[in-house]
Amino acid sequence: MTDPLNTPVVRKSASTGPGSPDVWGIYEPDTGSIQYICADPATKQAALIDVVWNFDPKNYRFSAESMDQVLDLVRTEGLSVQWVLDTHPHADHVMASAQLKARTGAPNAIGARVPEIARIWADLYNTPYAFDPGRDFDHLFEEGATFQIGELSVQVMLSPGHTLGSITYICGDAAFTHDTLMQPDAGTSRSDFPGGDTAELWDSIQAILALPGDTRLFVGHDYGTKNRREPAWEATVDAHLAQNIHVARGADRADYIDRRQTRDATLALPMRIMAALQINLRGGRLPPAEDDGHHYLKVPVNRFD
């Protein structure tokens, strides 16, 4: 019997009315990532959010099946890509940003604090001049920035904690909360990567949970639980306040910080992190080819406990 967590899944969350987007979630099973299409029903303009460039860490090969799946869905639904967006430089998958920008002609964007993340990782990779987010992204969104998807307004909320530069996109009654929250039965995401901060993660989550109760929150990852083998990625603010095992209404900040840090101390680094970040901090581009025409990645040794 096929395990649903090992199978690509697509679901549509329909607009709830004026000012509300249609949202498609596209589950990528190798990394448990959720890719999103957020579209204005009136104009058919769309943003692609956190799309994956598939990377096989066993053979160090890239492939395009996830972005092909997303773009096929765009065509099937008669949408036009207006934006290529990422919420942060991902540690567990390689972003498709540069590839999608080339294929669609749409500008790409990420948060304004990503240059700070780039400086941390430039030191860890000993590549002081490798990363220039201002070069590789068309927009670096500040806290409170707004932009349009068709006739829909999108607001940017700075949501540090998982990384110091993570951002949330709020479009009508939909919020793309990336690696802050997991589903209510899974809790929240880790905060132990360089530049991460558990107290900031708590504060970011509280700001997200202060949105209207019927806001649809779309998370960045799902790995199922011991009681749930079907991937899931959408729940309302009210559902999280009632059911989230880490941050439901009445949760204590100090207790959360202690529990999160204790749990994070047991977690290994994501399998793709060393490859992913040196590509993602280039906007999803490989390092320049060397004199033999091939691309090479660096792996820091003994830099992490």
Secondary structure, DSSP 8 states (H G I E B T S, - for coil): ---GGGS-EEEEE---STT--EEEEEEETTTTEEEEEEE-TTT-EEEEES-EEEEETTTTEEE-HHHHHHHHHHHHTT-EEEEEE-SS--SSSEE-HHHHHHHH---EEEETTHHHHHHHHHHHHT-TTS--HHHH-SEEE-TT-EEEETTEEEEEEE--SSSTT-EEEEETTEEEEETSB--TTT-B----STT--HHHHHHHHHHHTTS-TT-EEEESB---BTTB-S---EEEHHHHHHH-TTTSTT--HHHHHHHHHHHHTT----TTHHHHHHHHTTTS------TTS-------SS---
